[in-house]
Structures are given as C-alpha cells and as structure tokens.
Amino acid sequence: RPTADPRLLDKNASIGILRLKRDIGKADSFVGFLGTYRRFVDTYNELAGFDGRFRIDKTKTFSWQALGTHSRRKFFFPEQGASLDRRENGFIYAVDYNDDGRHFGQDLSAVGRTRYYRADVGFNRRLNTNNINWFIRYNSEPKPKARLISWRVYTDLSTNFDWQGRSQNGNDETQLQLRMKRETVIGFGVEKGYERVFESEFGPKRQPGSNCVALNNCTFAGNDNERSTSNHGLYSYAESSPSKKYRFNFFLNRRWGVMDFDFGAGPKFPRVSPTALAAARATALHLCDPPPPGQPPRVLPTVCNAPRDPGPGDFWHFDGGVTFQPTTALQATLNFTKEKLTRYDTGQVAFDENIISLRSTYQFSRFLFARGRIDFDSIAANVKGQFLLGYTPNPGTAFYVGYNDDLNRHGFNPFSGSLEPGFRRNGRTFFIKMSYLFRKSF
C-alpha cells in the first residue's frame, strides 16, 4: 500500500514463549515461570513472572500469579490527548482461594492490571483496574432416584476499582438451580449492579476550565467527565435430553440500566445518543458540510462534533440450541443468539443482533471424521463457512484438509464501507495441514 510506513514493509515479527513448571509433592501443587516476547521492527513487548498452586487439603487450594511487562509501542495518554511512542512498564497479579466442599463451597479471588500492562502474546482486558470476587454456594445431597435429584443456590459478589481508588462497578448475583431426571437442569437468577466509566478511558481528558457545554468539544458531552448507572436484571435457563437423539438448552436474560458506550454497531446501527442524533440531523441538513472549493472556511455548528455520550438502556439477551444425533456417527447442532439494547434517553435501538450457527460432525471411523460449520451475523450481514476433513491415527499424528469461505449478503464492504447488494465474497481459503510428533526421552 502506498501509505504504509516503509520501515514495516517486508518485515517479520519475532515471537517466543517459555514455560517452566516444577511439581511439588504428590498433590497437584506446583511453582512455575512464564515468559513471552514479541518484536516487530522497533516495537516490542516482554512479559515475565511466576505463578503457582498449592493444595492445602482435599478441598482447598490457593493459586497465585505475578507478571511484569516492558513494552515499547504507541500508548495513549489522555492527559495530552495523543498516542505517543514510549517505553512503559506494567504489572498484573492474580490470587485465588478455592474451597470445593461436597455441600458448601466458596471461591475468593482478586485480579489487577496496571495502566501500561500489555500482553501481545496473549490477550488484554480492561486496564487500570482491580477486581475482587467472592463466590459462595451450597449444594444439596443428591438423590438419584427422586424427581428432584439435587438443588444448588449461590451468591456471587464482585467489585472493580482502579489504581486511583475510584469505583468502576459492582454486582451481586444470586441463583437457584434445580437438577432433575433426563439430564434436566432449570435455573433462575437475579442481579443487582452498578457501573461507572470515565472520560479518560475513551479519549482525551478534558483540561481545567474547559467549556464543554458551549464548545461541545470534549470526549464526553456536557460538563460531566464520567457516567454511571445502576442496573438490575432477571434471568432463567434450562437444558434437557428428552431422548438420546435430542438435546436442547436456552438462556434468557432481561436487564434494566445497562450502559451503552455510544460506539454504534456498524452502518446498520449508527450511534443513537442525543449528541449523535443531533449531529445526524445537522448532517442531513448539510450544516456540517465543508465549504465548496475556493470558498473561505466557515465555522461549523458545535453539534457537528458529536462527542461521546454513554447512557443506560434496556437490554435483552437470548441464546438457545438444539442438538440432533440420529446415529452414533452423526451429530448436528443449531444455535441462535439474539441481543438488543434500547436507550432510555432517546428511545432508539443501539443494536439488535441475531447470530445463527449450524455445526455438524460425521465420524466415519475412530480416526477419520468430517466437520462443517456455517455462521450468520445479522449486524455484519456476514456468512462464514468452515469445512474440514481430518485423519488422526494416533496422538501427535494428524492430516487435515479444509476450506473456509467468507461472504456478505446485502452487507457493507469491509474495505470501502459501501453497501453491496446480493452475495459478495470477502475471501476464501483452502488449506492442508500435516503434523507428526517425534518422541524422544532424555
């Protein structure tokens, strides 16, 4: 590409992983070391640290992990409102105490990541945060011949706060689960929570004396540099096997006060916050158009800036699936997922997504199988197909032949963003993969 940085052309990334582990005693206790490395041209990420698990008794374990990172890359600094090439150090810790008794059980855990923690050979979640979670449960004594075989009740308490001591969220979930014959499970739950986000997590931090109401030029609309909402919800789920050929499951969740971060959901669902709708109306009236060529620049209405304006709304979630297995060799599963969020302040739908997935496997023999999968996403108007033929005669030896396809149906071009009617292919791949494990003892 003509606009690509010439320093990056024809360059390869270097990636390395080192894992060492030493078992302690006869129980499943250990201490270990983990290190990863990634370098691409003049950017790099180094991660190293220790972890371990100790078996206290038959039901109790304690696990821990501490990792440090050193990175050179583009870091976003909300105070300056810019991404700068810097070298920064980060840190992550995790501790977990688990008591898995026959009737009573609990799990107390804590995880924290600093602002500059990065794991290029892995994954990253919310940064500058600490999470504390306490899970408490009670299981009844199973009665295999009774109509109600067993029941379980639990409470899950969690909270997040950043390294500056500011609260980020809190949640309390309580659930009752009933287990019956025919592998039937029914559950009901309630949730009560709180969520809080800060302007500096989304973009530049406003400076002292900023008149955001008049100029409409801060990351968040208005004079508040944070947003918060209380939320609560109800959910239920079930799964059952009426016969050996059929199995079904579903999960239904209804929540009030869920935060919409005002990112939009692609061309089908643009942003629906008050500031975004005002900008859309001004754009429709051509108030945000640049001046014609040769004309002097003019001041655009402040509404055209459309700063981000997170806000709460109603949220629905449903997912369910049916598995059909007419023979031992053939199995097919159909899954459907739907999510919808409607904002309170504008009454507009932030997103409404439907995902359909069909998977099927046929086992010709113990070592030979065929597998197929088709996925459809309504927001992306995208259909993906994956088909695989595999032969695995023994562990470590395998031969695979596969084909992947990626199509849009009345969707938007992933490169230009323009609407394309009918079916349009984004890409397809045919591959052959072989592996063989050489066994050698030292």
Phi, psi and omega in degrees: 000136184299329184274357182291148177294122182300336178293340185265347184292135176060026178255146180249152176269146176252128183228135178218148179224133177231127179229123176237138181216138179235118177288146181238121177068194182272338179282175182277058177252148180199164166231148185211169177232138178230130177220138176226155181213136174218132177222135175221111185056245183254013173254144181208163177216121179242131182228136179203148178174185185236155175212170180188165174217137181235128176275114182280311173206198186296333184245347189246136175224155174229125181240151181207159177203140176218122183229144174241151180230149173228121188225147165237121184188186174278117174250139178271129179246104183296335179295321177268345181068034183209156173266124185240145177282109185222161168258124182222153178252146179225172184208145174221142176227155176207133175226147182210127174246122184236129176238101187255071180282170182296316180252309181260139177212155176206156177219121179244121186222159176213138179222137179218141178229135179278176186297323186255014177292132176220146176225086182295327176263073185160221179213158181238140174246200182301133182262169181051055183210153173230135180238132174239130185226136178229114181251125181232131182222161171221128177249137176284167176287125182295141174233089189303331183267353181277161177296315173262104185290315179198166175220157180218141174229141177214160172232135181236112180253133180214153176208150176235143173211152182271178184286353173268000178088008180273135179292143179243320175195167175207149182208144176229116181240132177234135185221144172243129180237134179243131180244125184234189182290171181058036179052040182264129178230132177232136181221151178223143181211158175231150181224145175221126185210181180213140181223141184217131179232154184242150182302324183292345177280346185248339183178201182301144178274133182294146182269156178303135180086003180294132178260080187288332180292315182286318186266339179056040188237016176266168181297316175259142177291149177082188184269355180269131179262018175208162176226145178214157179205143170268143182221158176208160184198166176232147176210160176213157179206161179201152171210149184200158175235085180301329177211176180291341182271337188235147172209139180223161177205154173207158176218125181236127184227131177234121182231143177247134177088023179283138185282128168264122185278000174066040174267340189079170181226058178083183183299331181288332181227081176292171182301143184234021174288164179303318181292323180291320178293322177296320178294323179294320178294318179295323178294319179297330178271007179063024178283342182258005181289143174292160181293154178299158178303135179090348180269149179293152178297149179233159181279122179280151176303144182300333182296339181292342179291326177047063176297163183289145184217075179300148180197161185277165178194181177273140184229133174240141173219133173219135169217143181204162181206155177231131177247129180241125181226084183291331178226169178297328185278329188251133175217136179225139181228131177244124180239146178224133179230135178226135175224139181213135179230127180239124183285149178286316191289330181246345183071011182265152179279120178286320173197153177215104189242137174235129179235127179240134182224130177238123180234142180213143179226136174235122182262098181296319179209187180298330186249343186245130181214160174232140184222139178223150180210137176229129181235140177231133178239119186289324181294315179278351185050045190241139176238128178239135177238137179227126183226134188217136171243124185232146176228116183232083184292331177201163181303129180093346178245124184206152176222125183232141171233127185217163178217130177240141178226146183225114185232152168250141174239112185051045183248194184248136180301128183292345182259316182262338182080003181278150180287135181234116180287157178072198179270132175226132182272131175270330180174159176211152185221134171243132184217156173231130182229132178230144178215148177215131182263117176273121182261124180214127180260146177239000000 
